[in-house]
Amino acid sequence: MSTQWPVKILLVHPRAPFLQKEKIIIAADCAVISNGMLGERFRKGDTVIIGCPLLEDPDRIMNKLSLVVKETTAREIEVYSMEVPCCHAIHMMTMKGLREAGKENIDTRYYIVRVSSGKIEPYRPGVIDESMIEAERKAHGHIH
């Protein structure tokens, strides 16, 4: 069982001991729920911090991620979002935080979690495919 608390990006202290591990995972809230492997990693003790780039204040999330990245001693960061385009902001926020902290040398990997399958795939900046558009339509009530 994980001893990390809290888990929300907006609530974590940038110097929290659990952010000083070798690797941290930054994920959209729904990604952790949609993919059981991410939840299991948290329960086994991996550092996982979560937030919603759509429903929480994006400026506050961006500022907190910048502080977390600045203060962490982690050498690896994994970032997970849902495939829906509105969720991709968590990737951009992390990238900006790394640049602002001068820590672009941290080994950072970006992933999306597919809505219908829960499958994890590499995130490709700027690439929006038909499945992403359809998932967005369904999520926001625009089914055609």
SULURCOR-V203225 format. One record per backbone hydrogen bond with DSSP energy under -0.5 kcal/mol. NH is the residue of the N-H (numbers start at 0). CO is the residue of the C=O. Records with the same first field share a line. If there is no record, write none. Layout:
NH: CO ; CO
This chain:
8: 49
10: 7
11: 7
15: 12
18: 15
19: 16
20: 17
23: 75
24: 46
25: 77
26: 24 ; 48
27: 79
28: 50
30: 27
31: 27 ; 28
32: 28
33: 29
34: 30
35: 33
37: 34
38: 31 ; 34
39: 35
40: 36
41: 37
42: 38
43: 39
44: 41
45: 40
46: 22
47: 45
48: 24
49: 6
50: 26
52: 50
55: 51
60: 56
61: 57
62: 58
63: 59
64: 60
65: 61
66: 62
67: 63
68: 64
69: 65
70: 66
71: 67
72: 18
73: 18
74: 21
75: 21
76: 106
77: 23
78: 108
79: 25
80: 110
82: 112
86: 83
87: 83 ; 84
89: 86
90: 87
91: 87
92: 88
93: 89
94: 90
95: 91
96: 92
97: 93
98: 94
99: 95
100: 96
101: 97 ; 98
102: 97
105: 102
106: 74
107: 105
108: 76
110: 78
111: 120
112: 80
113: 111 ; 118
117: 113
120: 111
122: 109
124: 122
126: 123
127: 125
128: 126
132: 128
133: 129
134: 130
135: 131
136: 132
137: 133
138: 134
139: 135
140: 137
141: 136
